[in-house]
Amino acid sequence: MEAIEINKLNADFKYEVSEHPGGEGIKACFACGACTGGCPASEADPAYDPRKIIRMILLGMKEKVLSSDIIWLCSMCYTCSFHCPQNVQFVKVMGVLREMAVKE
């Protein structure tokens, strides 16, 4: 298990994501795991875990999320969005993260 370095956290990261069109639902996630359960990318690569990515966003792990190759594994199939009881629209959040990563 990897340690989280508190001095590298960005408390505003979740707000930055939520300010982009498509990212506004990120704060509604309560980590139920429905998005991960049916995700084909998660089945192909166990390192890809939508619930973990959301948790990293909420914790403020901006540098780690935006520099990770894992954000490029989403196939944009919308399976996560169909299963989410909070209507987080994770596939749109992934689009926001990709856009932010390219700008960084």
C-alpha positions in Angstrom: 0.0 0.0 0.0 1.3 3.4 -1.0 1.5 6.2 1.6 -0.3 9.5 0.9 2.0 12.5 1.2 -0.1 15.2 2.8 2.1 18.0 1.6 1.4 17.0 -2.0 -2.4 17.2 -1.6 -4.4 20.0 -3.3 -7.6 20.6 -1.4 -9.0 22.6 -4.3 -8.6 19.8 -6.8 -12.2 18.5 -6.4 -13.5 22.0 -7.0 -11.3 22.4 -10.1 -12.7 19.2 -11.5 -16.3 20.2 -10.6 -16.0 23.6 -12.3 -15.5 21.9 -15.7 -18.6 20.9 -17.7 -19.1 17.2 -16.9 -17.2 17.3 -13.6 -19.9 18.9 -11.5 -21.2 15.5 -10.1 -17.9 14.4 -8.6 -18.8 15.6 -5.1 -22.0 13.5 -5.1 -20.1 10.2 -5.1 -20.3 8.2 -1.9 -18.0 5.4 -3.1 -20.6 2.6 -3.4 -18.5 0.9 -6.1 -21.4 0.5 -8.7 -19.2 2.2 -11.3 -16.3 -0.3 -10.8 -18.5 -3.4 -10.7 -19.6 -3.3 -14.3 -16.6 -1.5 -15.8 -15.0 -3.4 -18.7 -11.7 -1.4 -18.3 -11.6 -2.5 -14.7 -12.1 -6.1 -15.7 -9.3 -5.9 -18.2 -6.9 -4.1 -15.9 -7.5 -4.4 -12.1 -5.4 -1.3 -11.5 -8.2 0.7 -13.2 -10.7 1.4 -10.4 -13.2 4.3 -10.9 -14.0 4.4 -7.2 -10.3 4.8 -6.4 -9.9 7.5 -9.0 -12.8 9.5 -7.5 -11.4 9.0 -4.0 -8.0 10.4 -5.2 -9.8 13.4 -6.7 -11.7 14.1 -3.5 -8.5 13.7 -1.4 -6.7 16.3 -3.6 -4.2 14.0 -5.2 -4.0 16.2 -8.3 -0.4 15.5 -9.4 -0.8 11.7 -9.1 -4.2 11.6 -10.9 -3.2 13.9 -13.8 0.2 12.3 -14.4 -1.2 8.7 -14.3 -1.6 6.6 -17.3 -4.7 5.1 -15.7 -6.9 8.0 -16.8 -6.4 7.0 -20.4 -7.8 3.4 -19.9 -11.5 4.4 -19.8 -13.2 3.4 -23.0 -16.0 5.9 -22.6 -18.6 3.2 -22.8 -20.9 4.9 -20.1 -21.4 1.6 -18.2 -20.4 3.4 -15.0 -22.9 6.1 -15.6 -25.8 3.7 -16.1 -25.0 2.0 -12.8 -24.4 5.1 -10.6 -27.2 5.7 -8.1 -25.9 9.3 -7.6 -25.7 10.1 -11.4 -22.1 11.1 -11.0 -21.4 10.6 -14.8 -17.9 9.3 -14.2 -17.2 9.0 -17.9 -17.6 12.8 -18.1 -15.3 13.2 -15.1 -12.7 11.1 -17.0 -13.0 13.5 -20.0 -12.4 16.4 -17.6 -9.3 14.7 -16.1 -7.9 14.0 -19.6 -8.5 17.6 -20.6 -6.8 18.8 -17.4 -3.9 16.4 -17.9 -3.2 17.6 -21.4 -3.2 21.3 -20.2 -0.8 20.4 -17.4 
